[in-house]
């Protein structure tokens, strides 16, 4: 019967079920006498824990002791009525004095002041090719009767005119009369009719657009939403491209110049490596420039936030593996990933350090590449290299001894990769290596 | 009607930016940086601790050298855990701190509102309130609090003229002026002077953040990396030379 029976767990103490059984009969007996059984059952069979409304909190209508209140059936008149109809209603009479004053609802009897023009005025100002005198008169008459409810007026008029046309005629006539009757144009310029005239074309267009949207099917709605999203994306992309362009123009020239200077300081026959070297930084320089431009646009930002943005920008050109290697090197050098005391100088130094590590990694890649080339020469896979493999090998061995030096930070990776890589079976000049460099680089970043 | 409201909005924007008659000029090559420290200090209440109130803690934002932040920050709003009464607490004047009693750890959102001439947008920081120390779990001392502080700097990249004039000579606020060209020659217009720590009951627990340690580590690291770069470059150039000579020989 019970889940507990099935599981074999002993039932709980018998006192509980007894309590449960005794409670319902007690409850139904305990209902108060004031309310019926069904109503009481609405509350769930139990009295509410707390009274929902505290009777003492309700406001009491104060009645002064000396006043005597009676109610009388008295006649009354209303200023809103033009006839003298007398109606009767209950009136609260205080001490035998009936209340005075107008019928309290008479103040709501408002009407619109429709302009009435004379014949003269019509001839002078209100002539319109599309409207005859009769039509205009009818329009105004109906406007007065129906309180400017143009939809009704449109129905009432015998000739078919759209609501917008009626409005247009009415407002332009009123406006013309206003201006004509005004003592000077300045007086009326504050009037809303004069300030913002009714624009028929705009209104018709607006209503048409509204009705179109209203009657759009779901399918069309979805399509519209998609188009909007795409437009937004295009706009954003355009903005981003523009911002990047603006900030790229200046820093690239200075950045490129700075790097070229540093290279020339070292050795003269660095020239083949120069073009290769310059190809790497401008990508990240553009990124950092656009990152710093977007930071400058913020009115205020935290140094740590700015730092993170710059780090992301600087490592945007590098693949995930490269970033991990940079972080590994940072760790080995004993530098915190995120500076504990991020002052301006500390952050700048850290960013410079990261850039330098990227440069170092780049150089290491080039180095291995060169080595691979060298080894391909050594294997003599083409007839053009008959001589002096020995001297080459010596140089390579010499170079190999340098690699253990660099194992002090993450060098194991370098050695492994060297063994993994196959030599390209193509003779490459130093000058054409940049061309080959690029496909290589792409491969690395894909890793 | 649309044109009228658009120009009114523009005019409103302008009047917000400047209190004086001239429109506020923003200085493009000046950067104002306010070093701050924010964090929590929490004391165990010992014998007086109850189930719901076992610790008394204070969350605060202070200048890094204990200088007054009132020149830059107008008010600070601390957003506490919803189980607190009125979890949104605003502190309108320095010292920007808030003390409470509680039993649980949670993340506090600290929103800084700046004076109008500094910035009209607020900035929010997050800090995790730590009540229990990591070492010797279980043993807590009434006298030794758990202190967690973080250092950061509020950067105003394009300060307005008024703001800059106001804080130029403030002891706790750093201003950096960069040369008009893209190259950064950073001069510190103001060095953060050692201001005598104002009497604050908790100032004995404040940590001192100095950049010297990190700077020296970074400089050493950079030197190492640069050394390796130079070595590699030399190797590469010599290899290139060899390759060229080999190719020439082969031809």
Contacts between the chains, C-beta under 8 A, distances in Angstrom:
chain1	res1	chain2	res2	distance
A	196	B	1	6.4
A	250	B	182	5.3
A	251	B	182	5.1
A	254	B	181	6.9
A	254	B	182	4.4
A	254	B	183	6.1
A	255	B	182	7.9
A	258	B	183	7.7
A	266	B	230	7.2
A	266	B	233	5.9
A	266	B	234	7.8
A	266	B	237	7.9
A	267	B	233	7.5
A	267	B	234	7.1
A	267	B	237	5.3
A	269	B	237	5.5
A	269	B	240	6.9
A	269	B	241	6.1
A	270	B	233	7.0
A	270	B	237	5.6
A	272	B	240	5.2
A	273	B	233	7.1
A	273	B	236	5.7
A	273	B	237	6.7
A	273	B	240	6.9
A	295	B	157	6.4
A	296	B	157	4.5
A	296	B	158	6.4
A	298	B	157	7.0
A	299	B	119	4.4
A	299	B	120	7.1
A	299	B	121	5.4
A	299	B	156	7.1
A	299	B	157	7.9
A	299	B	158	7.3
A	300	B	114	6.8
A	300	B	118	7.4
A	300	B	119	4.3
A	300	B	121	6.4
A	300	B	123	5.5
A	300	B	154	6.2
A	300	B	155	6.9
A	300	B	156	5.4
A	301	B	123	7.4
A	301	B	154	7.9
A	301	B	155	5.6
A	301	B	157	7.5
A	302	B	123	6.6
A	302	B	125	7.0
A	302	B	152	5.3
A	302	B	153	7.1
A	302	B	154	6.4
A	302	B	155	7.1
A	303	B	33	7.1
A	303	B	152	5.6
A	303	B	153	3.8
A	303	B	154	7.6
A	303	B	155	5.6
A	304	B	152	5.4
A	306	B	155	6.1
A	329	B	225	7.8
A	330	B	221	7.6
A	333	B	220	7.8
A	333	B	221	4.1
A	333	B	224	6.4
A	333	B	225	7.6
A	334	B	217	6.1
A	334	B	221	7.1
A	335	B	217	5.7
A	335	B	218	6.1
A	335	B	221	5.0
A	336	B	214	7.2
A	339	B	214	5.4
A	340	B	151	7.0
A	340	B	209	7.6
A	340	B	214	6.4
A	341	B	151	5.2
A	341	B	209	4.7
A	341	B	210	6.6
A	341	B	211	4.7
A	341	B	213	7.6
A	341	B	214	5.4
A	342	B	151	6.6
A	342	B	152	6.4
A	342	B	153	6.5
A	343	B	33	8.0
A	343	B	35	6.7
A	343	B	153	6.5
A	343	B	211	4.6
A	344	B	31	7.8
A	344	B	33	5.9
A	344	B	153	7.1
A	344	B	174	7.3
A	344	B	176	6.4
A	344	B	186	7.3
A	345	B	186	7.7
A	345	B	211	6.6
A	345	B	215	6.5
A	346	B	211	5.0
A	346	B	214	5.1
A	346	B	215	6.0
A	346	B	218	6.9
A	348	B	184	8.0
A	348	B	186	7.9
A	349	B	215	6.4
A	349	B	218	4.3
A	349	B	219	7.0
A	349	B	222	7.0
A	350	B	218	6.0
A	352	B	222	6.7
A	353	B	218	5.8
A	353	B	221	5.6
A	353	B	222	5.1
A	353	B	225	6.7
A	356	B	222	6.2
A	356	B	225	4.7
A	356	B	226	6.3
A	356	B	229	6.7
A	357	B	225	5.7
A	359	B	229	6.0
A	360	B	225	5.6
A	360	B	228	5.6
A	360	B	229	5.2
A	360	B	232	7.0
A	363	B	229	6.2
A	363	B	232	4.4
A	363	B	233	6.5
A	363	B	236	6.8
A	364	B	232	6.5
A	366	B	236	6.1
A	367	B	232	5.8
A	367	B	235	6.4
A	367	B	236	5.9
A	367	B	239	7.7
A	370	B	236	6.4
A	370	B	239	4.9
A	370	B	240	7.3
A	370	B	243	7.2
A	371	B	239	7.7
A	373	B	243	7.0
A	374	B	239	6.8
A	374	B	242	7.8
A	374	B	243	6.9
A	377	B	243	7.7
A	377	B	246	6.4
A	384	B	250	4.5
A	384	B	251	7.6
A	385	B	246	7.0
A	385	B	250	5.3
A	386	B	250	7.3
A	387	B	249	6.3
A	387	B	250	7.4
A	388	B	246	6.9
A	388	B	249	6.7
A	392	B	242	7.0
A	392	B	246	6.4
A	395	B	238	7.8
A	395	B	239	7.3
A	395	B	242	5.4
A	399	B	235	6.0
A	399	B	239	6.8
A	402	B	231	7.0
A	402	B	235	6.2
A	405	B	231	7.7
A	406	B	228	6.5
A	406	B	232	8.0
A	427	B	247	7.7
A	429	B	244	7.9
A	429	B	247	6.3
A	430	B	240	5.2
A	430	B	243	5.8
A	430	B	244	5.5
A	430	B	247	7.8
